[in-house]
Each structure stands twice: as structure tokens, then as C-alpha cells.
Amino acid sequence: MATARTVPALSDEELGQMLELLRGADSAELKVTLPDAEQRSAVAALGMDPLDAQIRQAFFFDTPGLDLNAAGVVVRARRVQGRSHDTVVKLRPVVPDELPEDLRRSESFGVEVDAMPGGYVCSASFKGKTGPDDVLAAVHGERPIHKLFSREQREFYAKHAPEGIGLDDLTVMGPIFVLKLKFKPEDYGRKLVAELWLYPDDTRILELSTKCMPSEAFEVAAETRAFLAGRGVDLGGEQQTKTKTALEYFAAHQ
């Protein structure tokens, strides 16, 4: 049985703010990252089969000084085994009620609250699809970066990125190899998603997550926490951010 460590709880004020964000969001994703020493035991305890995992390759785009990250903007392209490759322009944090209605009506736009032990963030994402060879062409310098993104994505980027930094001015940061596994453990009535991010310096981040409607977030969080703790999964480790870890690594190794 894993020994849980204490994670700082949200204050009453933070819980109230999170509830307000959930009321305006389209979805909620509950996440926990596991310490490296606990990953192998968690895989066994939850009955995960690595051979069922989907291979992904993630590329981020930012300046060498991470100016986009400092402004809360994330630009990513992703190659995905066995399905269409995709892109996203993300802004965080956001307040859902302050976003324009025309954005909220777009089928490619979504607002999500990500909650993890001790914290949460509300983000807005503009998603898109790319052709089978487009991502590699862009990261190899054979295609302008801006051509990976739709007109709506480019407009969203231009509105929120630091002034004077165009998409084609950005540096490629990647790839990060990712193994993604969707599974439904016994005695748990929801699907879980496991993502193992493999960084070039042999760092690994294993994240477990489940999505739900915003109105269900607190109930699902309690059920999921009880299930994972019951399987001996350590929920008290220091939480790591996959994207931030990737950006900081590549910025330091340019």
C-alpha cells in the first residue's frame, strides 16, 4: 500500500472560484500525476496493459525565452498513431463568462476546467486537424508553421499572443513521445485515461485523468479519489505539469 503525502487543500475562497468557473465551462477533467517511484505499482494495481496504448508525438511552439508560456498561450501540434493529426491553440487561465459568444458557438472551441490535487485552471482551446504529412513538414522547416492552423486558430492566436510574435517566428520544441491508454478498471464505473510522457532526459510523467460534465465534477472527484486510494495509488505526490515540463526542457536545450 502506498503511503499518501499531504497535498495542500483548496481554501473556501478557491473552492468558490472553481465552482464559478465550472458553471461556465463545457467540460471538466480531473487529473493526478504520479511520482516516478509509484508509477510501476500503479500500472499493476489498475491492470493497465501497455500494449493497448496509442503512440503520440507532441510538438510545442514558443520563443526561446518562452514568451508565449508567460502570456498563458500554448501552441501545439500532435501526430497520433492510427488517426488524424491535430493542433491546438490554448489560452489559460480564462474566465468563461468573459469569452465572446461567437467563440463559444464554434464547434472547434471549448472551455475546460482542469482540476488536480491542490489546484485547478480553466483554459480555452481552439482545436484543428492537419493532413498526414503536414506536422513533420512544418517541424522540419519545409512548411510555414502558420499553415498548420485554421484561420480561426490564427485569429485566436493573434489576439492573445504577445505583440510582434507571429506563428512563423516560433521555435519548434519537441518532440515528446506520449503513450496514451484508455481503460475501464473493474469496480470503477468510468473510463480512465493514462498518459505516459517520455522526455529526452529520461524523465517520465504518468498522468491519470477522467472527464466529466462540470456539474458532476465534485462527485466524480470524490468517487475517483476513493477508487484510486483503494487500489493503493499515491495521490499525495507533488503535481507536475506536462506542458510546462516540456517547454522548460527544450528551452534549456536550444
N, C-alpha and C positions, 0 to 999 in steps of 0.2 A: 504494500500500500504506500502510495506517495505521501510525503509529508507536505501539507499545504503551508505556504507562507502568506503573510498578511498583505493584502493589497488595499491601499487607501480607498475608503468608501466615498461615494459622492455625497456632497452636502445636500441639505434640503433645498437650498437655492439652486444647485446644479441639477438636481432631480426635476425641479420645476421647469428649468430652462430646457432640459431634454424633453420633457413632456410636451412643451410648446412646439419644439421642432418636429416631434413625431406627428403632431396633429396636422402639420402642413406637408409632410413627406409622402412620397409614393411608396416607399418600402423601408424596411429596417433589416440590417444584417448584424447578427450577434457573433462576435469573434473572440478567440483567445489564441495567443501564441504560446507554444510550449518550450520550456528550457531544453537546450540540446541534450542534456543528460536524461531527460524524461521522454524523449521522442520515441525511442525504440520500444519502451514499455507501453506507451500509449497506442502505438500501432498494433501491438499484440493484444492489448486489452480490448480494443474496439474492433478487432477482427478485420483490419484493413488488408487488402491484397494489392500490393504494388503493381502487379501485372495488369490490373484493371485501370491503372492511371492513364490519363491523357497527357501527352507531351506538349508543352507550350514553350515559346521563346519570346521573351518580352524585351522590347527596346524602349528606352525613355529618351526624351529630347529636352535639353536645357542648355544654359550657358555654362562655361567652365566654373563660373562663380555661383551657380545655382540661383540665378535671379528669378526664374520662374517659381521655383520652390519657395523662395522667400515671399513671393507675391501670392502664394496659395494656388498656383496654376500647375497642373500636371498634364504633360503631353506624352502619350504612349501609343506605340504600335505593337501588334502581337501576331505572331504566327502560331497557328493552332493545328495540331495533328487531326486530320480527318474532317475538318470543317472550314468554313470561310475564315480568313484572317480578318482582324478588326483593329479599329483605332478608337481613341477616346481623348477628348479634351475635358479636363476636370477642374472644377473650382471649389476650394474649401478653405475656411468654413463659409457657409451661406445661411441665410435666414429664408425659409421657403416663401413666406408671405411678401418678401421684398423682391421676388423674381418676377419679371414681366410675364403677363398672361400668355403672350404668343409663344414664349419658350415652353411654358408648361403644357401647351397644347401639342407640341411636336412629339411624334412617336419616338424620335431618336433621343429625346431629352428626358432625364429622370433625376429625382431628388431622393437621396437616401441618407438615413441616419445609421452610421456605423457605431456600434457600442461594444466596448471591451471592458474587462475588469478595471475599474478605476477611471474610466474616461469615455468620451464619445465625440463624434464630429459629424456634422451634416454637410454633405457635398452635393454638387450639381454636376452631372455628366452629360456631355454630348457625344453619342456613340456613332460609329460608322463602320462600313465594310470596305475591304480592299480586294483587289484581284490577287490571284495565286502567286504572282512574282513581284508585286508592287513593293512590299516591305523590304525584301532583300535588295531590290534595285535602289531604293532610297537610302538605305543604310550603307550601301557600297558607293554612294555618290553618283549613281547612274540615272537618278531621277530626283527632281526637286522634292524636298520634304513636304512642301505645301500641297503637292498633288496627292498625297496620301489621305487628305482630309476633304470633307464635303464643304460646300460653300457656307452652310450653317455653322459647321465647326470652325471654319476660318474666321467667320464674323464673331463668334463667341470668343475665340482666342484673342482677336484684335481688341475687343472691348475690355478684356481683363488682364492681358499680359502687360508688362512694363513697356512704357513708350519707347519706340525705336528698336524693339527686338522682334523681328519677323520670324516666321516659322523657318525660313531658309537660312536664318542666322544661327540656328541652334546646332548644338553638338550632339552627335549620336552617343548615347550611354547604354551600352549593352553589348551582347545580350545577357539576360538572366535566364537560365533554364528552370522551368517550373514543371512539376508533376502534380496534376490535379485529379483527385479521385472523389466521385460522388458515391455515397453508400448509405444504407439504411440499417443501422445496427439493431440487433434484437433488443426488445424491451424499450425501444425508443420509437415514438410514433412519427418522427420526422426524418427527412433526409439531412445528412451532414455532408459537408464538403471539406476535404483535407487538401491543402496546398503546401507542397514542399518546395521552397525556393532555394536553389543551389547557387551560391555566389562564387566568383572566381577564386577567392581566397579560402575556399572550403568551408566558409560559414554556411550554416543551414538555418532556415526559419521554417518551422512547421506551424501552420495556422489551421485551426478548426473553426468552421462557421456554419450558420444556418440562417436562411432568410425567412421573413415573415411579414405579415401586414403590420403597419405601425401600431394599430390598436391592440395587437397581440404581443407586443414586444416584451412587456414586463412579465407576463405569464410564461411566454416561451423561454425567456431568460432564466426564470426560476426552475422550470422543468429541465432545461438543458444543463444547468449547473448541477442540479441534483443527480441527473443521469451520469454526467462525466465524473463527478466526485465519487459516485457509487462504483464506478469502474476503476477508481484509483488514479484518475488523470489529475495532474497537478494544475490547479487553476490559480495558484498564487505567485507564479513567476513574473519577473519583470517583462512587461509587454514590449514587443518590438514592432516597428512599422516597416513593412516590406519595401514600400516605395522609397522611403527616406533612406533606408539602409543601402538600397541600390544606388541612389543618386550620390550619396556621400562616398561610396566606394569608387565609383567611376570618376567623380570629380577629383578625387585624390590620386587617381592613376592615369590622368590625361597625359 
